[in-house]
Amino acid sequence: MDRLERKDKQLLVAPSGECVDCGSFDYEPTDAGREAIRAVRTRALQKRGRLAASMAGRWLTLNAAAMGAAALLPIGAQWPFLIGAGGILQRFATSGMLHESAHLTLLSRRKWNDAMGRILAALSFVDFDDWKAAHMKHHAELATIRDPEYAELTLHGMKLDGMSPSELARMLVAPFQPAMLLRAAKESLSVFRKRTPWIVWGALASLALACGPLGMTWLLTWFIASFSTRKFVWLIANATEHSFKLQKEMEDGSTPAGRKLRQMPLRLRWLAISRERRGALSRLISPESEALYHATHHYDAGAPGGGLKELHATLLQHQPGYAEVHKITDGLFIAKPGRAAALDDLRAGAASDDAIIKSGLCNAEARRAA
């Protein structure tokens, strides 16, 4: 039994340990489907070097473009601009490469992969081992309230039982409150307990000094962004890329929608609560990132970001139920009729039972009628 087959069987167990009734659909791919899915992953893994080079080249290009644009601005506008750009680049471009490294899909050899991960973690002012452990737990606990991302979001004010407009506003400004800024700054500085950040930032400081005032401005604004604008961008991205209300209802079975979803295999349940970012900004900053095919990434975290588009198309063809469950949640701010957008989800909770039924989740008859 290969890794894919073992993982399929392991994921037919609910978070609390009991078996779930997966009889409504035939969820298992055919033998030909399994081979097609495996072939897509294999091709993507063979292209890891090109993926790493593309992501690194884009990171350098975007930083150079930000520096060039800042040079054209008045002195007083350079810092705010670079702090804002730094927060976006840290959350998407840098974290995109860090994320691939954590999944061992950035480079072919484990030693090189981890070494690059530690450099990228230093650039992001996070500890690589801690970040990787938390992210692996995020994958393992995604269908439960034990997800570490949920704990961090609740610290900023997110609530599972829905949020009023004023509560949403308070959550969005939370990263800029003095206490939160101080906490985040201490977290950024704490990475210097290890040697790699000293080496990385020592080299960058030398390069910045050689580049003159603009180089030092980049260095300082990149650090400030790590505990200010990056936290804000992180909050928006992470609060909207999963339906935490829906996953809570799956965990405790408190609503009809949650109980229906609980009958799904975990691999498909994850898709129902995972949103994707396919806007122009995401495509510009990190087109190889899992954010563009976020649900597909949670289906198979071992596939590199560069292969997720092809994997998505293959799953639509060969994985029964994938298309139906994949469309439970919709875009970040605008949803198609019968689906729940992210802001609606934060304000009012999970997708309505009608939306769940219309998407074909609960039974074969509803799927055929949808």
C-alpha positions as CSV (number, residue, x, y, z in Angstrom):
1,M,0.0,0.0,0.0
2,D,1.6,3.3,-1.1
3,R,1.5,6.6,0.8
4,L,-1.5,7.9,-1.0
5,E,-3.5,4.8,-0.3
6,R,-2.5,4.8,3.4
7,K,-3.5,8.5,3.7
8,D,-6.9,7.9,2.1
9,K,-7.6,5.2,4.7
10,Q,-6.4,7.2,7.7
11,L,-8.6,10.1,6.7
12,L,-11.7,8.1,7.0
13,V,-11.7,8.7,10.7
14,A,-13.4,11.6,12.4
15,P,-11.5,14.1,14.7
16,S,-12.9,12.4,17.8
17,G,-11.8,9.0,16.5
18,E,-15.0,7.3,15.5
19,C,-15.6,6.0,12.0
20,V,-17.9,8.2,9.9
21,D,-20.6,7.0,7.5
22,C,-19.2,7.7,4.0
23,G,-21.8,5.7,2.1
24,S,-23.7,8.6,0.4
25,F,-21.1,8.9,-2.4
26,D,-18.4,6.6,-3.7
27,Y,-15.6,8.9,-2.6
28,E,-12.7,6.7,-3.7
29,P,-11.0,7.4,-7.0
30,T,-10.8,4.6,-9.6
31,D,-7.5,2.9,-10.1
32,A,-7.0,5.0,-13.2
33,G,-7.8,8.1,-11.1
34,R,-5.3,7.2,-8.5
35,E,-2.6,6.8,-11.1
36,A,-3.5,10.1,-12.7
37,I,-3.3,11.9,-9.3
38,R,0.0,10.2,-8.5
39,A,1.4,11.1,-11.8
40,V,0.6,14.8,-11.3
41,R,2.3,14.9,-8.0
42,T,5.4,13.1,-9.4
43,R,5.7,15.6,-12.2
44,A,5.4,18.5,-9.8
45,L,8.0,17.1,-7.5
46,Q,10.4,16.7,-10.4
47,K,10.1,20.4,-11.0
48,R,10.9,21.6,-7.5
49,G,14.1,23.3,-8.5
50,R,12.4,25.4,-11.1
51,L,9.6,26.3,-8.6
52,A,12.2,27.5,-6.1
53,A,14.1,29.5,-8.7
54,S,10.8,31.1,-9.9
55,M,9.7,32.0,-6.4
56,A,13.1,33.4,-5.4
57,G,13.3,35.4,-8.6
58,R,9.9,36.9,-8.1
59,W,10.7,37.8,-4.5
60,L,13.9,39.7,-5.6
61,T,12.0,41.4,-8.5
62,L,9.1,42.5,-6.3
63,N,11.5,43.9,-3.6
64,A,13.5,45.7,-6.3
65,A,10.3,47.1,-7.7
66,A,9.2,48.3,-4.3
67,M,12.6,49.9,-3.7
68,G,12.5,51.6,-7.1
69,A,9.0,52.9,-6.5
70,A,10.0,54.2,-3.1
71,A,12.9,56.0,-4.5
72,L,10.5,58.0,-6.7
73,L,8.4,59.1,-3.6
74,P,9.0,62.0,-1.3
75,I,11.2,61.1,1.7
76,G,8.2,61.3,4.1
77,A,6.2,58.7,2.0
78,Q,9.0,56.2,1.6
79,W,8.7,54.6,5.0
80,P,4.9,54.1,5.0
81,F,5.1,52.7,1.5
82,L,7.9,50.2,2.3
83,I,6.3,49.2,5.5
84,G,3.1,48.4,3.7
85,A,4.9,46.6,0.8
86,G,7.0,44.7,3.3
87,G,4.0,43.4,5.1
88,I,2.4,42.1,1.9
89,L,5.7,40.6,0.6
90,Q,6.4,38.9,3.9
91,R,3.0,37.3,4.2
92,F,2.7,36.1,0.6
93,A,6.0,36.0,-1.3
94,T,8.4,35.1,1.6
95,S,5.9,32.9,3.4
96,G,5.0,31.2,0.2
97,M,8.6,29.9,-0.1
98,L,8.7,29.1,3.6
99,H,5.5,27.2,3.3
100,E,6.9,25.1,0.5
101,S,10.0,24.4,2.6
102,A,7.9,23.3,5.6
103,H,6.2,20.7,3.3
104,L,9.5,19.6,1.9
105,T,8.4,20.7,-1.6
106,L,10.8,23.6,-2.2
107,L,14.0,21.7,-3.0
108,S,14.7,18.0,-3.7
109,R,17.1,17.3,-0.9
110,R,15.9,17.5,2.7
111,K,19.1,19.2,3.9
112,W,18.9,22.0,1.3
113,N,15.2,22.3,1.8
114,D,15.5,22.8,5.6
115,A,18.5,25.1,5.2
116,M,16.5,27.4,2.8
117,G,13.6,27.2,5.2
118,R,15.7,28.5,8.1
119,I,16.9,31.4,5.9
120,L,13.4,32.2,4.8
121,A,12.2,32.0,8.4
122,A,14.9,34.4,9.5
123,L,13.7,36.8,6.8
124,S,10.2,36.5,8.2
125,F,11.3,36.8,11.8
126,V,9.9,33.4,12.8
127,D,11.5,30.3,14.1
128,F,11.5,27.6,11.4
129,D,11.0,24.6,13.7
130,D,8.2,26.3,15.6
131,W,6.5,27.6,12.4
132,K,6.7,24.2,10.8
133,A,5.3,22.4,13.8
134,A,2.4,24.9,14.1
135,H,1.7,24.6,10.4
136,M,1.7,20.8,10.5
137,K,-0.7,20.9,13.4
138,H,-2.9,23.3,11.3
139,H,-3.2,20.6,8.7
140,A,-3.8,17.8,11.2
141,E,-6.4,19.8,13.2
142,L,-8.0,21.8,10.5
143,A,-11.5,20.2,11.0
144,T,-11.4,21.0,14.7
145,I,-11.2,24.0,17.0
146,R,-7.7,22.9,18.1
147,D,-6.2,24.5,15.0
148,P,-3.4,26.8,16.2
149,E,-4.4,29.4,13.6
150,Y,-7.8,29.6,15.3
151,A,-6.1,30.3,18.7
152,E,-4.1,33.2,17.2
153,L,-7.1,34.7,15.5
154,T,-9.2,34.6,18.7
155,L,-6.3,36.5,20.3
156,H,-7.1,39.3,17.8
157,G,-10.8,39.2,18.5
158,M,-12.3,36.7,16.1
159,K,-15.5,34.9,17.4
160,L,-17.0,31.7,16.3
161,D,-20.6,32.7,17.0
162,G,-20.6,35.5,14.5
163,M,-19.3,39.1,14.7
164,S,-21.0,42.4,14.5
165,P,-19.6,45.2,12.3
166,S,-18.1,46.9,15.3
167,E,-16.4,43.6,16.4
168,L,-15.1,43.1,12.9
169,A,-13.6,46.6,12.9
170,R,-12.0,46.0,16.3
171,M,-10.5,42.8,15.1
172,L,-9.0,44.5,12.0
173,V,-7.3,47.3,14.0
174,A,-6.1,44.9,16.7
175,P,-2.6,44.4,15.2
176,F,-2.0,48.2,15.5
177,Q,-2.9,48.5,19.2
178,P,0.2,49.3,21.3
179,A,0.0,46.1,23.4
180,M,-0.3,43.9,20.3
181,L,2.5,45.8,18.5
182,L,4.8,45.3,21.5
183,R,3.9,41.6,21.7
184,A,4.6,41.1,18.0
185,A,7.9,43.0,18.1
186,K,9.1,40.8,21.0
187,E,8.2,37.8,18.9
188,S,10.2,39.1,15.9
189,L,13.2,39.8,18.1
190,S,13.0,36.4,19.8
191,V,14.2,34.6,16.7
192,F,17.7,35.9,17.4
193,R,18.1,33.3,20.1
194,K,19.4,31.1,17.3
195,R,22.4,31.5,15.1
196,T,20.9,31.5,11.6
197,P,19.0,34.9,11.9
198,W,22.3,36.6,13.1
199,I,24.0,35.3,9.9
200,V,21.2,36.2,7.6
201,W,20.6,39.7,9.0
202,G,24.3,40.4,9.4
203,A,24.7,39.7,5.6
204,L,21.7,41.8,4.8
205,A,22.9,44.7,7.0
206,S,26.2,44.7,5.2
207,L,24.5,44.8,1.9
208,A,22.1,47.5,3.0
209,L,25.0,49.7,4.2
210,A,26.7,49.2,0.8
211,C,23.5,50.3,-0.9
212,G,23.3,53.6,1.0
213,P,20.4,55.3,2.7
214,L,17.7,53.5,0.6
215,G,19.2,50.1,1.6
216,M,19.1,51.0,5.3
217,T,15.5,52.2,4.8
218,W,14.5,48.8,3.4
219,L,16.2,47.0,6.2
220,L,14.5,49.0,9.0
221,T,11.1,49.1,7.3
222,W,11.2,45.3,6.6
223,F,11.7,44.8,10.4
224,I,8.9,47.2,11.3
225,A,6.6,45.5,8.8
226,S,7.2,42.1,10.5
227,F,5.3,43.2,13.6
228,S,2.8,45.7,12.1
229,T,1.5,45.5,8.5
230,R,2.4,41.8,8.1
231,K,0.3,41.0,11.2
232,F,-2.6,42.9,9.6
233,V,-2.2,41.2,6.3
234,W,-1.9,37.8,8.1
235,L,-5.1,38.5,10.0
236,I,-7.1,39.3,6.9
237,A,-5.7,36.3,5.0
238,N,-6.0,33.7,7.7
239,A,-9.4,34.8,9.0
240,T,-10.8,34.5,5.5
241,E,-9.1,31.4,4.0
242,H,-11.0,29.0,6.3
243,S,-14.5,28.9,7.5
244,F,-13.7,28.5,11.2
245,K,-17.4,28.7,12.1
246,L,-18.2,25.8,9.8
247,Q,-15.3,23.7,11.2
248,K,-16.6,24.3,14.7
249,E,-20.0,23.0,13.7
250,M,-18.4,19.9,12.1
251,E,-16.5,19.3,15.4
252,D,-19.5,19.5,17.7
253,G,-22.3,18.6,15.3
254,S,-24.4,21.5,16.7
255,T,-26.2,22.3,13.4
256,P,-27.7,20.3,10.6
257,A,-24.9,21.6,8.3
258,G,-22.2,20.5,10.7
259,R,-23.8,17.0,11.0
260,K,-24.1,16.7,7.3
261,L,-20.4,17.7,6.8
262,R,-19.4,15.3,9.6
263,Q,-20.5,12.4,7.4
264,M,-17.9,13.3,4.8
265,P,-14.4,11.8,4.7
266,L,-12.0,14.3,6.3
267,R,-10.1,14.8,3.0
268,L,-13.3,16.2,1.5
269,R,-14.5,18.0,4.6
270,W,-11.3,20.0,4.5
271,L,-12.2,21.3,1.0
272,A,-15.6,22.5,2.2
273,I,-14.0,25.0,4.7
274,S,-11.0,26.1,2.6
275,R,-11.2,29.2,0.4
276,E,-8.8,30.3,-2.3
277,R,-7.3,33.7,-3.3
278,R,-7.2,34.0,-7.0
279,G,-7.2,37.8,-7.3
280,A,-4.8,39.9,-9.3
281,L,-2.6,40.7,-6.3
282,S,-2.2,37.0,-5.4
283,R,-1.4,36.1,-9.0
284,L,1.2,38.8,-9.1
285,I,3.0,38.1,-5.8
286,S,2.9,34.3,-5.5
287,P,1.2,32.6,-8.5
288,E,2.9,29.3,-7.4
289,S,1.6,29.6,-3.9
290,E,-1.0,27.2,-2.4
291,A,-3.3,30.2,-1.9
292,L,-4.5,30.0,-5.5
293,Y,-5.5,26.4,-5.0
294,H,-5.9,26.3,-1.2
295,A,-8.5,23.6,-1.0
296,T,-6.5,21.4,-3.4
297,H,-3.4,21.9,-1.2
298,H,-5.3,20.7,1.9
299,Y,-6.4,17.7,-0.2
300,D,-2.8,16.8,-0.9
301,A,-0.2,18.8,1.1
302,G,2.6,16.7,-0.4
303,A,2.1,18.3,-3.9
304,P,4.3,21.4,-4.6
305,G,2.5,24.7,-5.2
306,G,3.5,24.6,-8.9
307,G,1.5,21.5,-9.5
308,L,-1.7,22.4,-7.7
309,K,-3.4,23.8,-10.8
310,E,-3.0,20.5,-12.7
311,L,-3.9,18.5,-9.6
312,H,-7.1,20.5,-9.2
313,A,-8.1,19.7,-12.8
314,T,-7.2,16.1,-12.3
315,L,-9.3,15.8,-9.1
316,L,-12.3,17.4,-10.8
317,Q,-12.1,14.6,-13.3
318,H,-11.2,11.6,-11.1
319,Q,-12.1,12.3,-7.5
320,P,-15.8,11.8,-6.8
321,G,-17.4,14.5,-4.7
322,Y,-14.4,16.9,-5.1
323,A,-16.3,19.4,-7.3
324,E,-19.4,19.4,-5.1
325,V,-17.6,19.9,-1.8
326,H,-15.1,22.3,-3.3
327,K,-17.8,24.9,-4.0
328,I,-19.3,25.0,-0.5
329,T,-17.5,28.2,0.3
330,D,-16.8,30.9,-2.2
331,G,-14.7,34.1,-2.6
332,L,-13.3,36.4,0.0
333,F,-15.7,39.3,-0.3
334,I,-18.1,38.5,-3.1
335,A,-20.1,35.2,-3.4
336,K,-22.2,33.7,-6.1
337,P,-25.9,33.0,-5.3
338,G,-26.3,30.2,-2.7
339,R,-22.8,30.4,-1.3
340,A,-21.2,32.2,1.6
341,A,-18.4,34.8,1.2
342,A,-15.8,35.2,3.8
343,L,-17.1,38.5,5.3
344,D,-20.6,37.0,5.5
345,D,-19.2,34.0,7.2
346,L,-17.4,36.1,9.8
347,R,-20.4,38.2,10.4
348,A,-23.1,35.5,10.5
349,G,-21.3,32.2,10.7
350,A,-21.4,29.2,8.5
351,A,-23.0,28.8,5.1
352,S,-26.8,28.3,5.4
353,D,-28.2,24.8,5.4
354,D,-29.8,25.6,2.1
355,A,-26.5,26.5,0.5
356,I,-25.0,23.2,1.9
357,I,-27.9,21.2,0.4
358,K,-27.9,23.0,-3.0
359,S,-24.2,22.4,-3.4
360,G,-24.9,18.6,-3.3
361,L,-23.1,17.9,-0.1
362,C,-25.7,15.9,1.9
363,N,-26.9,13.1,-0.4
364,A,-26.9,11.7,-3.9
365,E,-30.4,13.0,-4.7
366,A,-29.5,16.6,-3.8
367,R,-26.3,16.3,-5.8
368,R,-28.1,15.2,-8.8
369,A,-30.7,18.0,-8.4
370,A,-28.1,20.7,-7.9
